[in-house]
Amino acid sequence: MSNYVKVVWRDISGVDSANNSSAWFTQEQLLKKGIELYNQEYFSVGEIVVETNEFIILAATTDNDKEEPLYSDLSMIPKAVIIRIEKL
């Protein structure tokens, strides 16, 4: 049985225009851009090796040592941006 999961999350994004051609936006333009950015989903795959009330630490690589495993390729993901976690 695998301990690996797929974590689907949202990124915190800066708002800019195409080719940085404009620094000024109307409220309507910002709403449209915000919805577009909010609907983008990202994902990471690995094993959750640390979990707190605020965040998880995901490891994509382990040495599989049964006594005291070592982990690498790590990501700290705040729980506030996690959409869902799927078991693989």
N, C-alpha and C positions, 0 to 999 in steps of 0.2 A: 504494500500500500504506500502510495506516494504522500509525502508531506508538502508537496509543492502546491502553490496557489497562484492564481492570476489575480492581481490587484488592479482594479479599474479605478482611475482617479482623474480629477480635474486639476489643471495647472493654473497657477496665478499668472495672469498675463498683463503685459503693458498694452496700452491702446495707442496705435499709430495708424496713419493713413497709408495707402498704397505708395510705395517708393518714398515714404516720409515727405510727401509733397505738401502736407498741410498739418499745422499744429493746432488748428481750431476746428471745433465740431459743434454742431447743434445738439440739443438734447435728444432729438429723434435719431440722429446719426449715431450717437453714443449708445442708445438703447439697442439699435440694430446690431452694432458691432459687439456690444456686451452679450447679446443673445447668441451670436455666432461663436464667440469665444467660449461661452459657458457650455455650449453643446458639444464642444470638442472633448472627446474622451481619450485618455492615454492609459497604457497598461504596462505593468511590470510583472515578471514571473520569477518565482523563487520560493524559498522557505522562510516563513516568519520565525526569526530567532529571538526577537525581543518584542514584547507587546506591553505598552503602558496604557493608561486612560487617554493619553494625548497623541501617541504615535506608535508606529510599528517600525521595526528594522527588518528589511527583507534581504536575504542573501541569495545571490544567483549561483554561487559556487561554494562547495564544501569539500573537505578532504575525506569525509565519511569515516573518520576515526570514531569508533563506538564509545570510547572512554571520555575523550575531551576533544570534540571536533573543532576544527578551525574553519572560519568563514571568510569569504572574499566577495568582491563585486557587490557591495552593500548599498542599499538605499534606505534613507529615513523618510517615511511618508507620514505627514500629519493626518490623524484620523478625520479632521475636519474636511479634507479634500477627497477622501475615499468614497466612491460611489457604491462599490460592492467588492466582495472577495469571493472568488470561485475556487473550489477545490478541484485539483486536476488529478 
